[in-house]
């Protein structure tokens, strides 16, 4: 029979070994593309591109650009979409090689003109001219398909309001992979 102390030591050992395996190679620069689904409108999809830099195995800095596209509908007379930019940092929560679970925080901004109507549902929004600024929380599962290619799914919760929260599926290419 194992004692609770032995089980805790075994669990600590397994967690520390798994933490040695990182999400990317140190000093790697990764490029990715993604498709996202906005929670706010059923007729809105997004496409995006991102750049990631991992200075070590545990931290990833991200820069993203997304274009939300409103799929035309006869009943809607609205804008055709908006642009969104995001900057953030992700850290490893769990790592079961080749799958890594990360979480992070960051800045998000968009040029969506209809945000004024929904400001009462937003948690944190700062407007400057025609641009809206806020924060986001990012939860991501990253899986290595091959040595340089990763697939990820991601949930972005944004302070701009539930309408702007997104579910993302994408691919990254790791240029530093060996």
Secondary structure, 3 states (H helix, E strand, C coil): CCCHHHHHHHHHHHHHHHHHCCCCCCCEEEEEEEEEEECCCCCEEEEEEEEEEECCCCEEEEEEEEEEEECCCCCCCCCCEEEEEEEEEEEEEEEECCEEEEEEEEEEEECCHHHHHHHHHCCCCEEECCEEEEEEEEEEEEEECCCCEEEEEEEEEECCCHHHCEEEEEEEEECCCC
